[in-house]
Amino acid sequence: MRPTLDIDLLRTFHAIARLGQFRAAAAFVNRSPAAVSVHIQRLEQLAGGRLLERDNQAVVLTPLGSKLLARSEEHTSELQSL
């Protein structure tokens, strides 16, 4: 049985992918930077690998992160067309 993804985890991931920073994403999703880190850790456990490469300045998607972003955007588009 496949684990269910929590929409809050995906929302946080999308905010980081779009804004490029944990702090900006935290403000956008109205959570603390620590909570954002926990969300990404949980999502990485579910995805089976690193989704983001981080440094003090910016965040870059890994190949797995790019794949998750594309697939989740695909599914969002499908839901919006219903």
C-alpha positions in Angstrom: 0.0 0.0 0.0 1.4 3.4 -1.0 1.6 6.1 1.7 -0.8 9.1 1.4 0.8 12.4 0.8 -0.3 15.2 3.1 -1.4 18.2 1.0 0.4 20.6 3.5 3.7 18.9 2.8 3.2 19.4 -1.0 2.1 23.0 -0.4 5.2 23.7 1.5 7.4 22.0 -1.1 5.8 24.1 -3.9 6.3 27.3 -1.9 10.0 26.5 -1.6 10.4 25.5 -5.2 8.7 28.8 -6.3 10.3 31.2 -3.9 13.7 29.5 -3.6 14.2 30.1 0.1 13.0 28.4 3.2 12.4 31.6 5.1 10.3 33.1 2.3 8.3 29.9 1.9 7.7 29.7 5.7 6.2 33.2 5.6 4.1 32.3 2.5 2.6 29.1 4.1 2.4 30.8 7.5 4.7 28.4 9.4 8.0 28.7 11.1 11.2 27.9 9.2 11.6 24.9 11.6 8.2 23.6 10.6 9.0 24.0 6.9 12.2 21.9 7.5 10.2 19.2 9.2 7.7 19.2 6.3 10.5 18.7 3.8 12.1 16.0 5.9 8.8 14.1 5.9 8.3 14.6 2.2 11.8 13.4 1.5 11.2 10.2 3.5 8.0 9.5 1.5 9.7 10.3 -1.8 12.7 8.2 -1.0 15.5 10.8 -1.4 16.6 14.4 -1.3 14.3 16.8 -3.0 16.3 20.0 -2.4 20.0 21.1 -2.3 20.3 23.9 0.3 22.8 26.5 1.2 22.5 29.8 3.2 21.5 31.7 0.1 19.1 29.6 -2.0 17.5 26.3 -2.6 17.8 24.2 -5.8 15.7 21.2 -6.7 17.4 17.9 -7.1 16.4 15.7 -10.1 14.0 13.9 -7.7 12.6 17.2 -6.5 12.1 18.4 -10.1 10.2 15.2 -10.9 8.0 15.5 -7.8 7.2 19.1 -8.7 6.3 18.3 -12.3 4.2 15.3 -11.3 2.3 17.2 -8.6 1.7 20.1 -10.9 0.4 17.7 -13.5 -2.1 16.2 -11.0 -3.1 19.7 -9.9 -3.9 20.7 -13.5 -6.0 17.5 -13.9 -8.0 18.3 -10.8 -8.6 21.8 -11.8 -10.1 20.7 -15.2 -12.7 18.5 -13.5 
